[in-house]
Amino acid sequence: MTQDLSHFAAERGINYFMVSYTDLFGAQRAKLVPTAAIADMQKNGAGFAGFATWFDLTPAHPDLFAIPDARSVIQLPWKKDVAWVAADCVMDGQPLAQAPRCVLKRLTEEAKRQGLRVKTGVEPEFFLISPDGSKISDEFDNAEKPCYDQQALMRRYDVIAEICDYMLELGWKPYQNDHEDANGQFEMNWEYDDALETADKHSFFKFMVKSIAEKHGLRATFMPKPFMGLTGNGCHAHISVWDLDGETNAFADAAMPFGLSAQGRTFLGGIMKHASALAAITNPTVNSYKRINAPRTVSGATWAPNSVTWTGNNRTHMVRVPGPGRFELRLPDGAVNPYLLQAIIIAAGLSGLKSKADPGPHHDINMYQDGHLVTDAPKLPLNLLDALRAFEHDAELMATLGEDFSSSYLKLKHDEWNTYCSQFTAWEHRTTLDI
């Protein structure tokens, strides 16, 4: 990919660039830059008032500049004269330490210094709902077990096929699309990649899905638990680590249990060691804990973990090892910040490698049925406050992610929790008014 965005524009007929960054809460921010000005933006960045987005900044802070990373540029398949490009946030000439993409880039470089190349794939789930958000968009999608429903999938063919066609056009190598376990819910999969590339694609994917849904008069949501009684939106991550040339899987060892090498086992050990603190990042909203601590859904299972356990090819645990040389983290949900998801995986894994962490015993049981029999595994946080407290008490993880990022994230998330606690709900009135 050329590093000259002006040349890219001339080759592709681009009139505008969306110079985009993702803030601490996962909101995507952008400026629409005419091609005539993009060379200057590559050099100096597009200017933003950082306080106006979700960063721990004040109105008195200097300008935040978003420097486009030309390696990430994507021509919008549905609007060919516009290109999207991920940007790195800079302030006073230095990377903004709390910016999610900056955090991830620093950790990928740390992994490279250790001779490691982290590759991941994500499985983002989403609902297609009515424009006002009140209900699923397909009134006929009402089966008790709707997962893989052929008819419901084809009723949304126009939306799903259009998105998949665009992924094919972009060279992402998508390989399957399905109706998921909740009514109105879908999942689309594409090939795994280096962690930063996966994060950029994940960020763009969310933008693309929402845009195409709107084009068809619908609304897409990645909200963790948008409807009571239905399975929530997960964002499972498949993780492997390779040598620097990307040819040798450092996690793979056919002689070891589950085909997971000693190095892969200690990387997994880091995930298990920091799991409760991880939840503050992988499950970042108040609503997130309606998914991972939910009662049984209409379909019969939440498909979300509630305990810190791992296993082989068994979807009822927080981590499963579905095949040699990789494992799947099933904790993250649809609200997860694409860049912080990758960053927290690398941070926890590097911690595990450093301390040679033991992931502990695996369990081969159905956690939804027999989880009460497991007495040696902590429960995942019950709410966002518990997760934030676990993160605050994990000094090693906070330091690995960076103190500037960690303190800023905690400050804004505690503010969010306090705002939530100040709300009065219909449930409170219904259950407490007559006491």
Secondary structure by P-SEA (a helix, b strand, c coil): ccccaaaaaaacccccccccccccccbbbbbbccccaaaaaaacccccccccccccccccccbbbbbbcccccccccccccbbbbbbbbbcccccccccaaaaaaaaaaaaaaacbbbbbbbbbbbbbcccccccccccccccccccccaaaaaaaaaaaaaaaaaaaaacccccccccccccccbbbbbbbccaaaaaaaaaaaaaaaaaaaaaacbbbbcccccccccccccbbbbbbbbcccccccccccccccccccaaaaaaaaaaaaaaaaaaacccccccccccccccccccccccccccccccccccccccccccccccccccccccccaaaaaaaaaaaaaaaaaaccccccccccccccccccccccccccccaaaaaaaaaaaaaaaaaacaaaaaaaaaaaaaaaaaaaacccaaaaaccccc
